């Protein structure tokens, strides 16, 4: 990346803020396009900041072209429910959605990336910017899993291998080798709460489809994940090592220890 040539399309959460901060610290302050309200600190690390109140794909592309942007990073949470809100979409997004035979996460995000590439932008991976935030293999935080939890992790990974290729969610909750909840469009946090209404003491398994493009939609966990697990009575979290982002790892580890939640990194599953 050349200084000043990169744009960061920022969804919600701490991830885009951290990426912007690190780019800024090495002299590569990005042009930031915030989808929805921007985190206050983004202004400090952005070369310029544009807030998009709706998904205006054409305006975004035109503004990046006008600023000479060549490289683009996509990071942060954007709810997929926007597809059900026509007022949130410009004509370019409506056309893109209409042409998709499937609107699962993989297809939708892949189509947006394809449009950007056709306009001459390079959509970049960002994991190298936050390599120290990637989940390691083995024990990560809190206590170690019990034997029952370890069995549920293995079962959950097996279940994930079947559902991940369908690209409607990355998280399953298991208790006693039975599926309690599966993530869909509502996102991980609401899935955890739903699982807590069914039973207490479940294991959360969060993975990524084997062929998922790492330029977008890497699984993300953080202190809020631990807090939602604790509130829902869930006791163990297993994530895919090397392809899961842990927001602010030190804070995350303190939260897991405080709430006695086991957290481990597991090897990628073989998708069916």
PyMOL commands that set and color helices and strands:
alter all, ss='L'
color gray80, all
select helices_A, chain A and resi 15-25+42-45+57-66+80-84+86-88+91-99+105-118+127-133+147-166+188-198+223-231+249-258
alter helices_A, ss='H'
color red, helices_A
select strands_A, chain A and resi 6-10+30-35+46-52+71-75+122-123+138-141+171-174+179-182+203-206+219-221+236-240+244-246+262-266
alter strands_A, ss='S'
color yellow, strands_A
deselect
rebuild
show_as cartoon
